[in-house]
Amino acid sequence: MLKWLTITLVALFIFTTLLLGLGYLLKEHEAATKQLMNELDQERAEIQEKEKRKMARFTSKFHTPQRKTTPPIKPSIASALGANKQQIILENLTCTSTKQCVLIDIQFADLSCVVAINTIGASLLTKVVDDLNLVGKCPDIPENSQLTCELNICSYQ
């Protein structure tokens, strides 16, 4: 009987020691995992902060913040802005394939015009301030028109 009692106590001691050891390992692993998760969260926060700063710099270059009371724009500045859009359109009509051409709606002071232009010009026009010039007339677009690259110039027919 003493023999069985000794064997049972030794087995319980070994089992308890194993459970305590596994519990300790689990506790240490959890602490290490929490530390790694905190480091990863800090890295993600830093990356997001850098992206926000980058986007803030990017948007501040192309978008001026609107004030509640904006001063009136002088006619010479307005014509310079309009010339800028017209210059972008003229410089970005060239193409090598139809895939490079897009139709873009350009807003002027009196109306909006749809123009065939290459993708680089379309990207530049989205970054330019709205045009304040009066256009008077826009080219007509046929109802079933398609973009083409004829003679290396974007057009629609």
C-alpha positions in Angstrom: 0.0 0.0 0.0 2.8 2.4 0.8 4.3 1.6 -2.6 1.1 2.7 -4.4 0.8 5.8 -2.4 4.4 6.7 -3.2 3.9 6.1 -6.9 0.7 8.2 -6.9 2.3 11.1 -5.0 5.4 11.1 -7.4 3.0 11.0 -10.4 1.0 13.9 -9.0 4.2 15.8 -8.3 5.5 15.3 -11.9 2.0 16.2 -13.3 1.8 19.3 -11.2 5.4 20.3 -12.1 4.6 19.8 -15.8 1.4 21.9 -15.6 3.2 24.7 -13.7 6.0 24.6 -16.3 3.6 24.8 -19.2 1.7 27.6 -17.5 4.9 29.6 -17.0 5.9 29.1 -20.7 2.4 30.2 -21.8 2.6 33.3 -19.6 6.1 34.2 -21.0 4.8 33.6 -24.5 1.8 35.8 -24.0 4.0 38.6 -22.6 6.4 38.4 -25.6 3.4 38.4 -28.0 1.9 41.5 -26.3 5.3 43.2 -26.6 5.6 42.3 -30.3 2.0 43.4 -30.9 2.7 46.8 -29.3 5.8 47.3 -31.4 3.8 46.4 -34.6 1.1 48.8 -33.6 3.6 51.6 -33.1 5.2 50.8 -36.5 1.8 50.9 -38.1 1.0 54.2 -36.4 4.3 55.7 -37.6 3.6 54.5 -41.2 0.1 55.9 -41.1 1.4 59.2 -39.8 4.0 59.3 -42.5 1.4 58.6 -45.1 -0.9 61.3 -43.7 2.0 63.8 -43.8 2.8 62.8 -47.3 -0.8 63.1 -48.4 -1.0 66.5 -46.6 2.1 67.7 -48.5 0.7 66.3 -51.8 -2.7 68.0 -51.3 -1.3 71.2 -50.1 0.8 71.5 -53.3 -2.3 71.2 -55.5 -5.2 72.4 -53.4 -5.2 75.8 -51.7 -7.4 75.9 -48.7 -10.6 77.9 -49.2 -11.1 80.8 -46.9 -14.6 82.0 -45.9 -13.9 85.4 -47.3 -11.9 85.1 -50.5 -10.5 88.2 -52.1 -11.8 88.9 -55.6 -9.5 87.6 -58.4 -8.0 90.1 -60.7 -8.8 89.7 -64.4 -5.0 89.3 -65.3 -4.8 86.4 -62.8 -7.9 84.9 -64.2 -6.6 85.0 -67.8 -3.3 83.5 -66.7 -5.1 80.6 -65.1 -7.2 80.1 -68.3 -4.1 80.3 -70.4 -2.6 77.6 -68.2 -5.4 75.2 -68.9 -5.4 76.0 -72.6 -1.7 75.5 -72.7 -2.0 72.1 -71.0 -4.6 71.1 -73.5 -2.5 72.2 -76.4 0.7 70.5 -75.1 -1.0 67.2 -74.4 -2.9 66.4 -77.6 -0.3 64.0 -78.9 -0.6 60.2 -78.8 0.8 57.1 -80.3 -2.3 54.8 -79.7 -5.9 55.2 -78.9 -5.3 53.8 -75.4 -3.5 57.0 -74.5 -6.6 59.2 -75.3 -9.4 60.1 -72.9 -12.4 62.4 -72.9 -12.3 64.9 -70.1 -14.9 67.5 -69.0 -13.3 70.9 -68.5 -15.2 73.5 -66.4 -14.9 77.1 -67.5 -16.7 80.2 -66.1 -19.6 80.0 -68.5 -19.8 76.4 -69.6 -18.1 73.0 -69.6 -16.4 71.5 -72.6 -15.5 67.9 -73.3 -12.1 67.6 -74.9 -10.1 64.6 -76.2 -6.6 64.7 -74.6 -3.9 62.2 -73.6 -3.8 60.7 -70.1 -0.9 62.9 -69.0 -2.8 66.0 -69.9 -5.9 64.7 -68.1 -3.9 64.1 -65.0 -2.4 67.6 -65.1 -5.8 69.2 -65.7 -7.2 67.6 -62.5 -4.5 69.4 -60.6 -5.2 72.9 -62.0 -7.5 75.4 -60.4 -10.9 75.9 -62.2 -10.7 78.2 -65.2 -12.4 81.6 -64.8 -12.3 82.6 -68.4 -15.4 82.8 -70.7 -15.1 80.3 -73.5 -18.2 81.2 -75.5 -18.4 77.9 -77.5 -17.2 74.3 -77.2 -16.6 71.8 -80.0 -19.6 69.6 -80.7 -19.3 65.9 -79.9 -21.2 63.5 -82.2 -23.6 61.2 -80.3 -21.9 58.0 -81.4 -18.3 59.3 -81.2 -15.3 57.2 -80.5 -11.8 58.3 -79.4 -9.1 57.9 -82.0 -5.5 58.7 -82.3 -5.2 60.1 -85.9 -2.0 61.5 -87.1 -0.6 61.3 -83.5 -3.3 63.6 -82.2 -6.1 62.6 -79.8 -9.6 63.3 -81.3 -13.1 61.9 -81.5 -15.2 61.1 -84.5 
